[in-house]
């Protein structure tokens, strides 16, 4: 005879009840983080996290002023270069420019037309700098500047190329939302301030990418030269006839250790900058150092405007995240 179950003799509720650890069917579950998820989150954060326009507006002021200086430098010889009997004919220009490169100056060789386009580009750059009609003038300024470089590509220097990149990044962002005539007029009309925007983040992120790539390219180019390995490159740069600081070459000629320090310091900084702008804990410190180091490197290399343009890009790397 089988014994009766224990439950038959136990009072109701006196036995311990079994516990169940199975979650309810409708309970939300989160998958464990993996590399793909982390990369996707970083990508969205880097490109699409809305950003304030203030920093991009500061970039606009500095880049606009630099672009106006570079634009003005073409003025005295504009007809000599691009006129009817100019030294740079459209045929010569087309052989230097990219395959699909176009220029507004291709439409005319008459002095009146050339000066009209030149004045229109100056007005667009000025309007961008002060932030007037920025959504339109930012695109026009970038277009005019690129057209001038395409009309005489052999005349463009490093500063022109970097400034063109900055102007196109400004055309993507909404830099006119702050420190601009547009924002002043909007406040006078009682319109609310513009919230942070994705376009601002894209513009700032593009500037950081270009700043890192240009610094890495400069460092790699230097590592291919013997004078950068033996430490004498700083003297060769200072000895250039067109350098502003003409007294630097004799000083470096009698100071071997200082010359070596400057030479290797430039390359080391460029490597640190190219990598450091991607490392969160040191990013802002590296970008802040670039505000001072890039202009000094530009002076040493005889390219002060290029150094200023690189410093403007370093400013964009200070963006909050």
Backbone torsions as a table, in degrees:
resi	resn	phi	psi	omega
1	UNK	NA	128.2	-178.8
2	UNK	-75.6	138.1	177.3
3	UNK	-68.7	150.7	177.7
4	UNK	-71.1	149.4	177.5
5	UNK	-60.2	152.3	-179.2
6	UNK	-60.3	-33.4	-177.9
7	UNK	-62.5	-21.4	-179.8
8	UNK	-67.9	-27.4	-175.6
9	UNK	-104.6	-7.2	-176.8
10	UNK	-95.5	138.9	176.9
11	UNK	-61.3	151.0	-179.9
12	UNK	-61.6	132.5	178.4
13	UNK	84.9	-1.0	-177.0
14	UNK	-86.9	-15.3	-179.5
15	UNK	-92.5	144.7	176.5
16	UNK	-65.8	140.0	-179.6
17	UNK	-91.2	140.3	179.2
18	UNK	-66.5	144.7	178.6
19	UNK	-99.6	149.2	-178.8
20	UNK	-124.1	125.3	-177.8
21	UNK	-99.3	5.6	178.8
22	UNK	-73.1	125.7	-178.2
23	UNK	-67.5	153.2	177.1
24	UNK	-56.7	154.3	-176.1
25	UNK	-61.2	-34.4	-175.3
26	UNK	-95.7	6.4	-178.0
27	UNK	-69.2	134.2	179.3
28	UNK	-69.6	140.7	178.1
29	UNK	-125.2	144.6	178.4
30	UNK	-113.7	128.2	-179.7
31	UNK	-68.0	148.4	178.4
32	UNK	-62.7	141.9	-179.3
33	UNK	-65.1	142.7	176.0
34	UNK	-130.9	-180.0	-175.7
35	UNK	-63.7	-40.8	-178.7
36	UNK	-64.0	-40.6	178.7
37	UNK	-64.6	-43.1	-179.8
38	UNK	-64.3	-41.5	179.3
39	UNK	-65.9	-41.2	178.3
40	UNK	-63.3	-40.3	178.4
41	UNK	-64.8	-42.6	178.0
42	UNK	-63.4	-42.8	-179.0
43	UNK	-59.7	-47.5	179.2
44	UNK	-64.6	-38.2	179.5
45	UNK	-66.1	-43.1	-175.3
46	UNK	-68.3	-40.4	-173.9
47	UNK	-97.5	-30.9	-165.9
48	UNK	-122.7	5.0	174.7
49	UNK	-73.3	119.9	-178.0
50	UNK	-55.4	139.9	-177.0
51	UNK	-127.2	149.8	174.5
52	UNK	-67.3	157.2	-177.5
53	UNK	-89.5	-7.1	-172.0
54	UNK	-60.6	-48.3	-177.8
55	UNK	-65.8	-41.3	178.3
56	UNK	-65.4	-31.1	176.2
57	UNK	-66.8	-38.3	176.2
58	UNK	-64.5	-39.9	174.9
59	UNK	-61.2	-39.5	-179.5
60	UNK	-61.4	-45.8	180.0
61	UNK	-61.1	-47.9	-176.5
62	UNK	-70.0	-45.4	-179.3
63	UNK	-67.3	-37.9	177.7
64	UNK	-63.0	-43.0	177.4
65	UNK	-63.4	-41.6	178.4
66	UNK	-65.9	-41.7	179.5
67	UNK	-62.4	-38.3	177.7
68	UNK	-64.7	-39.3	177.0
69	UNK	-62.6	-46.1	179.5
70	UNK	-65.7	-38.1	178.2
71	UNK	-63.3	-43.3	179.4
72	UNK	-62.1	-33.2	-177.2
73	UNK	-64.7	-22.0	177.9
74	UNK	-81.6	-20.4	-171.1
75	UNK	-59.3	-49.5	-174.6
76	UNK	-58.3	-30.5	-176.5
77	UNK	-114.0	21.6	-173.1
78	UNK	-60.0	-48.9	-178.9
79	UNK	-72.1	-34.6	177.5
80	UNK	-59.0	-38.7	-179.4
81	UNK	-81.8	-47.6	-166.6
82	UNK	-114.9	3.8	-177.2
83	UNK	-71.7	-174.4	-178.2
84	UNK	-56.9	-38.2	177.1
85	UNK	-109.5	32.1	-174.2
86	UNK	-67.5	157.6	179.7
87	UNK	-69.8	-25.7	179.5
88	UNK	-112.2	93.2	178.6
89	UNK	-75.4	161.5	176.8
90	UNK	-57.4	-33.4	179.8
91	UNK	-67.0	-43.9	177.8
92	UNK	-65.0	-42.4	-179.7
93	UNK	-60.9	-41.0	-178.0
94	UNK	-65.5	-24.8	178.8
95	UNK	-77.6	-21.1	-178.9
96	UNK	-94.9	-32.2	-173.2
97	UNK	-78.2	166.0	175.8
98	UNK	-59.7	163.2	-174.9
99	UNK	-57.0	-43.8	-177.3
100	UNK	-101.7	16.8	179.4
101	UNK	-72.4	134.1	178.8
102	UNK	-126.7	161.4	179.4
103	UNK	-144.1	140.6	175.1
104	UNK	-62.7	-26.8	-179.6
105	UNK	-73.7	-9.1	176.1
106	UNK	-65.8	-20.6	-174.4
107	UNK	-79.4	-13.4	-176.0
108	UNK	-152.5	148.0	170.8
109	UNK	-122.5	1.1	179.1
110	UNK	-74.6	140.1	179.7
111	UNK	-54.7	-40.1	-179.1
112	UNK	-62.7	-43.4	178.8
113	UNK	-66.2	-39.4	179.3
114	UNK	-63.3	-45.8	-179.5
115	UNK	-68.4	-33.2	177.6
116	UNK	-64.5	-45.0	177.8
117	UNK	-65.5	-39.1	-179.7
118	UNK	-63.8	-44.9	179.1
119	UNK	-66.4	-38.3	179.1
120	UNK	-64.2	-40.6	177.3
121	UNK	-65.0	-38.3	177.6
122	UNK	-63.6	-41.3	178.2
123	UNK	-64.9	-40.2	178.2
124	UNK	-63.5	-41.9	178.6
125	UNK	-66.3	-40.1	177.8
126	UNK	-64.8	-43.2	178.9
127	UNK	-63.2	-39.1	176.5
128	UNK	-63.4	-44.1	-176.6
129	UNK	-59.4	-44.9	-178.9
130	UNK	-86.0	-7.5	177.1
131	UNK	77.0	46.1	178.7
132	UNK	-109.2	121.2	-176.1
133	UNK	58.8	41.0	-168.2
134	UNK	-57.5	-41.3	179.9
135	UNK	-55.8	-31.4	-179.8
136	UNK	-93.1	-47.0	-174.5
137	UNK	-69.2	-26.5	176.8
138	UNK	-64.4	-42.2	178.0
139	UNK	-68.9	-43.2	179.8
140	UNK	-63.3	-41.0	-179.6
141	UNK	-62.6	-45.4	178.5
142	UNK	-63.3	-39.6	-179.3
143	UNK	-67.1	-45.4	179.1
144	UNK	-63.5	-43.0	-177.4
145	UNK	-65.3	-45.1	178.6
146	UNK	-64.1	-36.7	179.2
147	UNK	-63.6	-39.7	178.4
148	UNK	-64.5	-41.3	178.7
149	UNK	-66.5	-37.8	178.5
150	UNK	-70.5	-28.3	178.6
151	UNK	-70.3	-34.1	177.0
152	UNK	-134.6	68.1	-174.7
153	UNK	-61.7	-29.0	-179.9
154	UNK	-73.7	-13.4	179.3
155	UNK	-90.7	-17.2	-175.2
156	UNK	-74.5	137.7	176.9
157	UNK	-106.6	-179.3	-180.0
158	UNK	-58.2	-37.1	179.6
159	UNK	-64.0	-39.4	178.8
160	UNK	-62.0	-44.4	-177.4
161	UNK	-64.7	-44.9	-178.7
162	UNK	-67.5	-39.8	178.8
163	UNK	-62.9	-38.8	177.0
164	UNK	-60.5	-41.1	177.1
165	UNK	-60.7	-44.9	-179.0
166	UNK	-62.6	-41.2	-178.5
167	UNK	-63.8	-39.4	178.3
168	UNK	-67.6	-35.6	175.8
169	UNK	-65.6	-36.8	176.2
170	UNK	-66.9	-32.6	178.2
171	UNK	-66.1	-27.0	178.8
172	UNK	-79.2	-41.2	-177.0
173	UNK	-78.8	-177.6	179.2
174	UNK	-117.1	61.1	-175.7
175	UNK	-68.4	-17.3	180.0
176	UNK	-75.3	-2.8	179.2
177	UNK	-74.9	-8.4	-178.4
178	UNK	-146.4	151.4	176.2
179	UNK	49.9	47.7	-173.9
180	UNK	-144.5	162.6	171.7
181	UNK	-63.1	-37.2	179.0
182	UNK	-59.1	-47.3	-179.1
183	UNK	-67.9	-34.2	177.3
184	UNK	-64.9	-45.8	179.8
185	UNK	-66.2	-36.1	178.0
186	UNK	-65.6	-40.5	177.7
187	UNK	-66.5	-38.7	178.0
188	UNK	-64.2	-32.9	179.9
189	UNK	-82.2	-3.5	178.4
190	UNK	83.0	12.4	178.5
191	UNK	-80.3	143.8	-178.5
192	UNK	-68.5	155.2	178.1
193	UNK	-65.6	147.8	-179.1
194	UNK	-71.6	137.4	178.0
195	UNK	-74.7	169.3	174.9
196	UNK	-55.7	145.2	-174.8
197	UNK	-128.0	153.1	177.9
198	UNK	-67.5	-35.7	179.9
199	UNK	-61.3	-35.5	176.5
200	UNK	-63.4	-42.6	179.6
201	UNK	-63.6	-42.7	-179.9
202	UNK	-62.0	-43.4	179.0
203	UNK	-61.6	-45.2	179.5
204	UNK	-66.5	-39.8	-179.5
205	UNK	-66.9	-39.1	177.0
206	UNK	-63.4	-38.1	177.8
207	UNK	-64.6	-38.7	178.8
208	UNK	-67.1	-41.6	178.7
209	UNK	-60.4	-47.1	-178.9
210	UNK	-66.1	-38.8	179.1
211	UNK	-61.3	-43.4	179.8
212	UNK	-65.9	-44.1	-178.6
213	UNK	-65.1	-42.4	-179.6
214	UNK	-65.7	-39.4	177.9
215	UNK	-65.1	-42.3	178.8
216	UNK	-64.9	-40.1	179.1
217	UNK	-64.1	-40.4	178.4
218	UNK	-63.2	-43.7	-180.0
219	UNK	-64.4	-43.1	-179.8
220	UNK	-64.7	-39.5	178.1
221	UNK	-63.5	-37.9	179.8
222	UNK	-70.0	-35.8	-178.8
223	UNK	-67.8	-14.7	176.9
224	UNK	-87.2	-8.0	-177.7
225	UNK	-101.7	135.8	-178.7
226	UNK	-63.0	-35.2	-176.0
227	UNK	-67.6	-21.6	176.3
228	UNK	-81.6	-26.1	176.4
229	UNK	-79.4	-39.4	-178.1
230	UNK	-84.6	-2.9	172.9
231	UNK	87.9	7.6	-176.0
232	UNK	-99.8	3.0	-174.9
233	UNK	-62.4	-35.2	-179.4
234	UNK	-61.4	-37.9	178.6
235	UNK	-68.6	-41.8	179.9
236	UNK	-62.0	-38.6	177.2
237	UNK	-66.2	-44.3	-178.2
238	UNK	-68.2	-23.9	-177.5
239	UNK	-82.6	-4.1	179.1
240	UNK	-62.2	140.6	-174.4
241	UNK	-66.8	-28.3	-175.3
242	UNK	-93.0	9.0	-179.5
243	UNK	-73.7	139.4	-179.2
244	UNK	-67.7	-40.5	-175.4
245	UNK	-91.3	78.4	-173.1
246	UNK	-69.7	-19.1	-178.1
247	UNK	-85.3	-1.6	-176.8
248	UNK	-77.0	-34.9	-177.3
249	UNK	-60.7	-48.8	177.5
250	UNK	-60.1	-35.1	179.0
251	UNK	-64.4	-45.4	-178.4
252	UNK	-70.8	-28.3	180.0
253	UNK	-63.0	-28.1	-179.5
254	UNK	-104.8	11.7	-178.8
255	UNK	-137.3	82.8	-175.4
256	UNK	-63.4	-42.5	-176.9
257	UNK	-67.5	-38.0	177.7
258	UNK	-65.5	-40.6	178.2
259	UNK	-62.2	-44.7	178.3
260	UNK	-63.5	-39.7	-179.2
261	UNK	-63.8	-44.8	179.4
262	UNK	-64.7	-43.6	-177.6
263	UNK	-61.5	-54.5	-177.4
264	UNK	-72.0	-28.1	177.8
265	UNK	-65.6	-37.7	178.7
266	UNK	-62.9	-49.7	-179.0
267	UNK	-63.9	-42.0	-179.8
268	UNK	-63.2	-42.4	179.1
269	UNK	-62.8	-42.2	-179.0
270	UNK	-62.3	-38.1	177.3
271	UNK	-67.3	-44.4	179.6
272	UNK	-62.9	-41.0	-179.7
273	UNK	-65.9	-45.1	-178.0
274	UNK	-58.9	-36.3	-179.6
275	UNK	-91.4	-37.4	-171.6
276	UNK	-66.8	-27.6	-178.9
277	UNK	-70.5	-5.0	177.3
278	UNK	-106.8	-2.1	-177.8
279	UNK	-104.6	111.7	-172.0
280	UNK	-49.6	-53.2	-175.0
281	UNK	-62.0	-26.8	-176.1
282	UNK	-114.5	-0.3	-172.5
283	UNK	-57.7	-50.6	-176.4
284	UNK	-68.4	-34.3	177.7
285	UNK	-66.6	-43.2	178.8
286	UNK	-64.8	-43.7	178.8
287	UNK	-63.3	-40.4	177.3
288	UNK	-62.8	-39.3	176.6
289	UNK	-64.0	-33.4	179.4
290	UNK	-64.9	-27.8	178.3
291	UNK	-62.2	-28.2	178.9
292	UNK	-98.6	-41.7	-172.4
293	UNK	-69.8	-41.4	-176.4
294	UNK	-63.4	-44.4	175.6
295	UNK	-61.2	-36.9	178.8
296	UNK	-66.8	-41.3	177.2
297	UNK	-64.3	-38.0	177.2
298	UNK	-62.3	-41.2	177.1
299	UNK	-64.2	-43.5	179.5
300	UNK	-62.3	-38.0	-178.0
301	UNK	-83.6	-2.5	-177.1
302	UNK	75.2	19.2	179.5
303	UNK	-127.9	68.2	-175.5
304	UNK	-63.5	-34.8	179.4
305	UNK	-69.9	-35.3	174.3
306	UNK	-63.1	-43.0	177.2
307	UNK	-61.2	-38.7	177.7
308	UNK	-65.5	-40.8	179.2
309	UNK	-64.1	-40.7	177.9
310	UNK	-66.1	-35.3	177.0
311	UNK	-65.5	-36.0	177.0
312	UNK	-63.8	-39.5	176.8
313	UNK	-65.9	-38.0	177.2
314	UNK	-63.0	-34.8	177.1
315	UNK	-59.1	-40.0	179.5
316	UNK	-64.7	-25.3	179.6
317	UNK	-72.5	-6.7	178.5
318	UNK	-84.9	5.4	-175.9
319	UNK	-59.2	140.2	176.7
320	UNK	-71.5	149.2	177.4
321	UNK	-130.4	NA	NA
